[in-house]
């Protein structure tokens, strides 16, 4: 059986895990193509128009898998940390896709529910049961598949922390792979803040990463820091955030400003992103407090290239004129 | 326990002047509650365009509408002399649970000085819940808090029941505006009631006032259910008083969120009449997961309105509301399966009243046409619709 993984949303976080797991339980895995004009316009057409652009792209990716696979993998990722949630849209995603599946002629959906909100160890059983119920696997086989999937994910994280960039590890956009220039003298470090499914989707963010690196700045992304460090740094708020991915973003800016790791921060947020719309206030406050220049970049399916280029240039020029906060080592 | 009913006596020496955001009739309940607690309550000026302007000015661009109105309320109340802000909390995944923190941050950055009290749900632990109240009214004992809450809640429920009845009476009123006036009068009668006994008597009198509105029982009315996000449903300012406008069009309304249902720790929805569990069961074929806010309830209630033979459903949401957007992504499917027209209306600070009224009127025309058999049912897959309506055709075009 061929199962398709849409190259969107949590693909950019958990691909190694899912791919290994699905392969190990005996499925053939296929991913949808890179986001392109056709995929996004499919998504924009079908999806509710108030949804954020990455979710719209997800609809398009599911449609791009039609006719190529026997099932689409759309897990319901409710929670990946105790007492926290991901984003409401991930909670409802299988139902949202399911509501249009018939009309669009999508193949059946595989939607295991992954919920670690009550008990972190639970997700192990949720996946093992998914493999047993859907594919008749034995408990041991399923557990072994899970174990190698976890190892794959850990290897991925380790190499990210060791300095590899997510783009080099995930099969990503050709456009997105920048012409790498070694950081020269006077280079500034820019922290790039945002959800991986926006940052690393070269089509949605119009090759932001490539453009920044071409502009001669050194990029720092949250994934380069160990997860535990980020989560620890994010606790510096009066009430704990209950969205795990926003907590990572919050942790990243707290960590960067605390350790003086960056000269400036670019915060990429999708228009109508619910959690980001609130967390934005706290992030901007933090940057102001630590006197770190911050540019919030709101993206949607109508974002124009020229506007983006101008803003990046202006921001980088401004950083270049400032004294570097970190000595370019 | 006479001390409980002696409302309006401020506790000497605390100097606490507490304020809360507006949400429909909530201030009636809170005035009563804080009066009984002996805490000075600064009611923000009723939400208005001015409130919204102030809120929008200081809010993040695509935060949802309720946050912007809340913020306006707070600023107006702080300027009126409040020094303590009480705000409800929660644990997500909807944004509402984090409103308080963000609002506090914005207000502090603006330079306001105040004490901020976050009231977390009762389910978090009765002790924390009690302590929050005790910090507002020092010396308050647990039994007296319990009794005060009970009486105030009884009053809140009575107010909600009046509102519910008025939605139905208004559809039959002979002189436009009678029901609205009667409701105001009825609420005044209730406001004076102290003990549970008095509340019961006042409610009977108040109901009589509403029932006393001259009605035309022969009138043919449409039955429409209102679903959606709680703030939009509860706060008439935020939805341009859509319920009243619909009532004047001769539409019998049922709304599925009420103040006391929403703040009650038990989810049996005494006012709406259908317990949460039943609603979830109805929603399960379409949405089997709590997505925060009223997302799942919107789906479940739409199914129930369809099953009860309502003519149509209107969904209200603030622009960008996550749970409601999930629901509105799924509603076309519900429309197909249950054959009920649904009109989704999103509101933000840019929304104008005229546009909303026009859309609602068009939707009502569609419902009349459907009822009179001049229209085919909601288009099914593969069939091209013959008559047009934006609301119920999305299912066909998707």
Boltz contact constraints between the chains, C-beta under 6 A:
constraints:
  - contact:
      token1: [A, 46]
      token2: [B, 398]
      max_distance: 6.0
  - contact:
      token1: [A, 48]
      token2: [B, 325]
      max_distance: 6.0
  - contact:
      token1: [A, 48]
      token2: [B, 328]
      max_distance: 6.0
  - contact:
      token1: [A, 48]
      token2: [B, 329]
      max_distance: 6.0
  - contact:
      token1: [A, 50]
      token2: [B, 320]
      max_distance: 6.0
  - contact:
      token1: [A, 50]
      token2: [B, 325]
      max_distance: 6.0
  - contact:
      token1: [A, 51]
      token2: [B, 325]
      max_distance: 6.0
  - contact:
      token1: [A, 85]
      token2: [B, 92]
      max_distance: 6.0
  - contact:
      token1: [A, 85]
      token2: [B, 93]
      max_distance: 6.0
  - contact:
      token1: [A, 88]
      token2: [B, 93]
      max_distance: 6.0
  - contact:
      token1: [A, 88]
      token2: [B, 291]
      max_distance: 6.0
  - contact:
      token1: [A, 88]
      token2: [B, 292]
      max_distance: 6.0
  - contact:
      token1: [A, 88]
      token2: [B, 322]
      max_distance: 6.0
  - contact:
      token1: [A, 88]
      token2: [B, 323]
      max_distance: 6.0
  - contact:
      token1: [A, 91]
      token2: [B, 289]
      max_distance: 6.0
  - contact:
      token1: [A, 91]
      token2: [B, 291]
      max_distance: 6.0
  - contact:
      token1: [A, 92]
      token2: [B, 291]
      max_distance: 6.0
  - contact:
      token1: [A, 92]
      token2: [B, 326]
      max_distance: 6.0
  - contact:
      token1: [A, 95]
      token2: [B, 287]
      max_distance: 6.0
  - contact:
      token1: [A, 95]
      token2: [B, 330]
      max_distance: 6.0
  - contact:
      token1: [A, 96]
      token2: [B, 326]
      max_distance: 6.0
  - contact:
      token1: [A, 96]
      token2: [B, 329]
      max_distance: 6.0
  - contact:
      token1: [A, 99]
      token2: [B, 330]
      max_distance: 6.0
  - contact:
      token1: [A, 99]
      token2: [B, 333]
      max_distance: 6.0
  - contact:
      token1: [A, 100]
      token2: [B, 398]
      max_distance: 6.0
  - contact:
      token1: [A, 103]
      token2: [B, 381]
      max_distance: 6.0
  - contact:
      token1: [A, 103]
      token2: [B, 398]
      max_distance: 6.0
  - contact:
      token1: [A, 238]
      token2: [B, 101]
      max_distance: 6.0
  - contact:
      token1: [A, 239]
      token2: [B, 101]
      max_distance: 6.0
  - contact:
      token1: [A, 242]
      token2: [B, 91]
      max_distance: 6.0
  - contact:
      token1: [A, 242]
      token2: [B, 92]
      max_distance: 6.0
  - contact:
      token1: [A, 272]
      token2: [B, 62]
      max_distance: 6.0
  - contact:
      token1: [A, 272]
      token2: [B, 320]
      max_distance: 6.0
  - contact:
      token1: [A, 274]
      token2: [B, 95]
      max_distance: 6.0
  - contact:
      token1: [A, 274]
      token2: [B, 322]
      max_distance: 6.0
  - contact:
      token1: [A, 277]
      token2: [B, 60]
      max_distance: 6.0
  - contact:
      token1: [A, 277]
      token2: [B, 62]
      max_distance: 6.0
  - contact:
      token1: [A, 277]
      token2: [B, 63]
      max_distance: 6.0
  - contact:
      token1: [A, 278]
      token2: [B, 95]
      max_distance: 6.0
  - contact:
      token1: [A, 278]
      token2: [B, 98]
      max_distance: 6.0
  - contact:
      token1: [A, 278]
      token2: [B, 102]
      max_distance: 6.0
  - contact:
      token1: [A, 280]
      token2: [B, 60]
      max_distance: 6.0
  - contact:
      token1: [A, 281]
      token2: [B, 60]
      max_distance: 6.0
  - contact:
      token1: [A, 281]
      token2: [B, 102]
      max_distance: 6.0
  - contact:
      token1: [A, 281]
      token2: [B, 105]
      max_distance: 6.0
  - contact:
      token1: [A, 285]
      token2: [B, 105]
      max_distance: 6.0
